Amino acid sequence: MTTAPVDPEQAPTPPAAPDAPLPLPPAGPARRTGGAALWGALAIVYVVWGSTYLGIRVVVETMPPFLSAGARFVTAGLVLAALLAWRNGIAVLRVTRAQLASAAVVGLLLLVGGNGLVVLAETTVPSGLAALLIAVVPAWVVLLRTAFGERPGLGAWTGVLLGLAGLAVLTLPGLSGDVRIGGVLTVIVATVMWSVGSFASSRIPMPANAFTASAYEMLAGGLGCLLLGLARGEQRGLDVSAFSARSWTALAYLVVFGSLLAFTAYAWLIQTAPLSLVATYAYVNPVVAVALGALILGEPLTWPIALGGAIVVAGVCLIVSTGRRS
């Protein structure tokens, strides 16, 4: 659900269901390709992943956050596992206990701590603001790299400082009363959890097949979301008939397009397209999310969001470009 800040010498498994800036693919030679397939896949990653924030916002209009997220990921995980078994045979799902445990841990960090908290936050936080807050993930990963003995360059550190400065500006709407500060802080905690999960995925024994790992991550994360939703009492007084048609549509969209189609496109791109091209999703997604939130949901584009978002995206651009050169 990796990105430029992750050590490019290690090849982490792409996370399962990206609603936050995913780690970029490992550095190295890529097979260059062109034509409609490449640009179609890139458009999917740009637009679909950027639109998942809008989809989440619509889902939680009438559905409980963690139960809906759990249903999304369990469904997507089962569908992906079934497709893998049908296409490659049941053996593709066989993993060691250590690999299964690692995939489960990463799934819980990414999809419960990361995505699940974003879903919860979007009950009060506009989708565009959530996307911009999440864009700071690469900065946290640089800090994690440093904590584990790596030495990111000056460009990466400059990007971190820009990202944190933008994050500070983005909290101003909450502090001024326009957006609840609790929701903003929830998204920030989610970015830290997502960063830890992304960072850990490159350093623990994951399944060799990225799609197999993704299926197990989604199943573990989905079950975790369901259990957390039950623990929070989201099932009390639950009336399925009260769920709106547009929430059901948005949930289906997140399962099919957000968790399956876009991830497949990303996995194909990291094998066939130049890294410099694929990496651009990291700063295009937040822009797409803000634009869709404003156009479709009428979310206000206040000056703290515009200024803070621009600073964060500039920081991400710098981190990504520095990672490509390293």
Salt bridges, closest charged atoms under 4 A:
ASP19 OD2 - ARG72 NH1 2.66
GLU61 OE2 - ARG246 NH2 2.59
GLU150 OE1 - ARG145 NE 2.82
GLU150 OE2 - ARG203 NH2 2.44
GLU234 OE2 - ARG232 NH1 2.36
